[in-house]
Amino acid sequence: MKRLLFVISSIMAVAATLRATDPTDIRIEREVPYLGAGRTELADLYLPPEISPGQRVPAVVIIHGGGFTGGHRDAARELNIGSTLARNGYIGMSIDYALADISRPVWPQNLFDCKTAVRWLRANADRLQIDPNHIGVIGGSAGGTLASLVTLTNVNDRLDPDGPYGNFPCQVQCGVDMYGIASMAEWHDSAMFGKTSEEAPELYQRASPLTYVHADSPPMLILHGTADKTVDVSQSEKFAETLKAKGATYQVEIIPDAPHSFTLQPKEKDLRPLVLAFFDRYLKAAK
């Protein structure tokens, strides 16, 4: 039987990544409540230095990794992504979300939380000067899986939460998956389900981005390193093959020798121009 929990040392290595010193050339609002009463998970907002009166800017939800059981919104990767977005005219919203342990399954609440962040941005669009019709999502590892699910699922898949902010749509215009899991059953058994893939194959299929690929899916950008020992690069290769076969819009960048859990600036290649060009194309140029 597959392991119910992912290798603990790998998760701890991701979760223990400490936040660097906040940059001074952008604005950051820390510890923003976004999930409503009774929830302790928070968000950090990364804001451009200045937004002109009357201007509307695109926004991107940032979803951390950690094997669905760990991680935090202000780890080094999330700070790197949020700062990069804010410096280039985006509002970034890095979120915490429901995490699992051996006695606490969280699927699909973790996805609901990510979708609620999209709704929160729309609900606060006037105050933050967000263009509510141009919102994207990006995530790494487990966050990449959740980002893909936010991008690919729609109201017909019955994975939108009832609330809060239920009068706003959850759909985003594009998504970036950084070394996420495309097929949960081909990865490891996950504590977020509370069951193994043998016990509940339907849960693993329902939480797999591959299940939701259609020709009219929002554009996806997939990033993965060939030296990844946590999520094998074959996951992203299969994801890209499925997107291609369905006629969906996508880009894939396989980075030779890059390991798991890199930022937008791994030593192997600076990915900021690629990611920004992707977001610019689908969140700015379409205005």
N, C-alpha and C positions, 0 to 999 in steps of 0.2 A: 504493500500500500504506500502511496505517496505520502510525503510528510505533510502534516496539517499546517505546520508553521514553516515559513521560509527560514533559511539558515540565519540564526540569530546574529551572528557576527556581521553578516552583510547588512542587515537592517540597522544595527547599531552604528555601523560605519557611516551610513547615510544620515541617520538621525543625529549623530554627534557633530555633524559639520556646523561649526559655529558661525554666527553672523559677524561679518566684518564691520568696521566703523562706518556709520552712515555717511554717504557723500554729502557735500555741502552745496553742490551746484543744482540740486533739484529739491522739491518739497516732498516730505514723507509724513503722512499721518498714521501713527501707530495705534493699534488696539481698537479698531473700529468694530463695534458689534453689528452683525449683519443677519443673524439667524433668528432673532426674536427672543422672547422671554423664555428663560429656563435653559438657554444654551450658553456655554462658556467659550466656545470657539470664536476667534476674532479674525479680523483682516487688517492688513496694512495697505495703505494707498500710496502709490508712487505718482507724483504729479509733476508736470512740466514746470520749469521755473516761473513761467507766466503764461496765462491764456488771455488773449485780447477780449475786450467786452464784445459780446455777441457771437464770439467764435464757438464752434462746437468741435470737439476732438474725439477720435475713436478711443475705445477702451479695450483692455485685454485682461481676462481673469488668469491668474497664475496659480497652478495647483502643484503642491510639493509632492515628493515621493516618500518612500519609507516602507514599502512592502504592504501597504494598507494598514499597518499596525504602528507606525512611527512617523517621524518627520515633523517639520515645523515650518510655518509660513515665512520666517525670517532667517532661514539658513542661507549659506553663501550663494548657492545657485539662484535662489529666489531673489536675493538682493541684487545679484548680477543682472537677472532678467528685468526686474522692475526698474532698476536704474537706467538700463539701456533703453527701455521703452520710454521712460519719462524724458530722457535727453533728446528723444526723437519725436516728440509731439504726441505721445500716447499717455493715457492714464492706465496704470497697472494696478490691479487689485489682487494681492497675494493672500490666500486664505488658509486657515485651518479648517478641518472638517472632521467628521466622526471617524474615530480610529477603532480598530478591532483588537480584541485579545482572545485568548482561548475560550473564554466564557461569554464573550460579547460579540456576536455577529453584527455587522453593520450594513450589509448590502440589503436594499439599495439606498440606505440613508446617506452614505458617503457621496453617492452620485446626486441625490436630492440636494445636499448642501452645496455642491458645485453649481448646480443649476439655479439655486436660490441666489448665489452670488451674481449670476447674470441678471436675474430679475432685480436685485438690489441696485445694480448699476443703472438700470432703466428707471427704477423708482426715484433715484437720486440724480437723474440726468440734468435737470434744470440747475440744481445747486452746484454741480461739479462741471457743468458745461460739456457734458458728454453727448455725442451723437448716438442716440439709442438704436439707430439702424445700422451701426457699424461697430460691432462688438466681436472680439475674437477670444480665443483661449489657448493657453500653452501649459504644458506640464511635463515633468520628467519622471521616468520609471513608473511607479504606480500612478503618479500624477499624469503621466503621459497616457496611460490607459483611460483614466477618468476624463482627460481632455478630449480624447478621441470619442468617448461615449457622449460627452456633451455636444460635440460637433455633429455626430452622425445620427443620434436618436432624435425623433420628433414626437409630437403629441400622440400620434397613432401607435407608438410603441409602448404607451402607458408607463412611461418612466419619468414623467414630469410630476413633481410634488404638488400637493393641493395648495400649499402655502408655506411660508408667508409670501406676500406680494403676488398672489395667484392671478391677479388681473394683468400681469405682465408676462410676455412670452419668454421661454427659456432658450430659444434657438439662437445660435451664433452664426456669424457669416463665414468663419474659417477657423481652422485649428492647427496647432503645431504639437506633434507627438515626439518627444525626446525619449528614445529607447524604452517605450512602453510595451505592454503585453497585448498582443493582438488576439491571441487565443488562450483563454485562461486554462483550459483543460490540458494544453500542451506546455504549461509552465509548471507550477507547483500547486498543490492543494493550499487553499488560502483560509486563514482564520476569519476573514470577513464574511464567509458563508456559514461557518459553524459546522460544515459537512465536507466530506471529501468529494472529489469529482465522481468517484464510483457511486457514492450514496445519492448525489444530486446533480447529475450531468446537466439537467436543464438550467440550474442556477449558473453554472460555469459558462454555458452557451449564452445565456441572457446577459452576462456581464462581459462578453467578448466583443470588442469593436467589429470584428469580422462579420458578425451577425447582421450588422445594420448598414452595410455598404450598398449604395444604390447609385445609379447613373447620375441622379440629381443631388447627390450628397454635397454639402459645402466643401470647398477646397481643403485639402489636407497637405501639410508638409511633415515628412517623417525624417528624423535624424537618428543615426545609430552608429556605434563604433564596432569595428571588427574584433576588438580585444575584450568585448563585454563578457564577463563571466557570471553576471547576475541574471540578465535577460539576453538570451542568445540572439545574435543579429538575424537569425533565420525568422524570428518573429516579425521583424519589420520587413524583411524580404517577402514573406508571405502576405503581409498586409498590403504592400505595394502591388504585388501580383493580383490580389483580389480587387483592389481599386482599379487597376488597369483593365481587368477582365470585365468589370461591370461598367466601364466607360466613365468612371468618376474622374474629377479633376484632382490631380495630386502632383507632388514633387517628392523625391526621396534622395537623401544625401547619406551615403555610407562613408564613414570617415575611417580610413585605414589606421589601425593600431590604437584607436581611441578606446578607453575603458568605459565602464559604467559610471553614471552620475557626473558627467562633465557639465560645465556651465556653457554659456554662449562663446566662451573664449578658451577652449581646450588648447593645449600646447600644439596639438596636431594641425589645427586650422581655426582661424577666427570665423565663427559662424554668424556674427552679428550682421554683416552685410546681407547674407542669404535670408536670415529670419526677418530683418527689417524690410527687405525688398518684397518678401511674401506678404507681410502685413500691409505694406504700402499699397500693393496691387489690389488687395481685396478689402481693405478697410479705409483707404484714402482715395485711390484713383476712381472708385465706383461712385463717388459723391456727385 
